[in-house]
Amino acid sequence: MLVHSKAARRAVHIGFFLLFVPVFALPLLVIVAASFATNWSGALPSGATLTHYQDIVRGDSLDALVTSVLTALAASTAALAAGTWAALAAEKLGRRTRRVLDALFLLPVAVPSVVVGLSLLVAFSRPPFLLNGTPQIVITAHTVLVTAFAYQSVTAALARLDPAYEQSAAGLGARPAYVLWRVKLPLLLPSLTAAVGLCFALSMGELSATMMLYPPDWMPLPVQIFAATDRGSLFAGAALAVVLMATTLLVLLTVSRIRTRATYR
């Protein structure tokens, strides 16, 4: 730690605690408490119940959760492939061209996501690329929104990568394709897994563009959470939010374990 004084470290820890609890931890704890409540008229919730979670198991919420997971997996995989390919290609470009490419990839996150949803709605409303009313347009929107993060993550990893490995393999007669698959990509594997985890988490929580594009038979869980709270079912919406958070954290923990093993390879 950069702070060497014991008193200063204690002050930093207290400051972090005072900032973390009300800004980050407390809202999540409120959501968890509300998911087990039937009433909240005082300082604490009352009427502890598991009904909201039982309704999730019996209703169509599990289908919405599966839809969210499938959408996030497809979008994060496509984003990782596109972002990695673009980052590898940009490495060989000049500085000005690379800046233009960086700007193009950052554009979808520089504008509101509802604009991205509207642009896709207009772009794919006519043949030959008629995707409106299909799951593919939702996956495409999520891919567009998260590819920038995969691209930036891989670009940063490439900048830190020691070129000596690639040069040594090439000096021993290895072909460029072999160097890429057997040397470069394995060295980038920790960053690739981190990128796919970030893309997955962002896709799981995306709402604005999804609201404009989702068909009735492909409703992700964030849309159902919004619909439940919009009807006034706050406690049921809180239970859905807890399920969404738990699923996302479970996948991120799995990705983290894969990343750890990749780091020690």
Helices and strands as residue ranges (DSSP letters): H 6-20, I 21-25, H 26-35, H 51-58, H 61-90, H 95-110, H 113-123, H 135-160, H 163-171, H 176-179, I 180-184, H 185-204, H 208-213, H 221-230, H 234-263
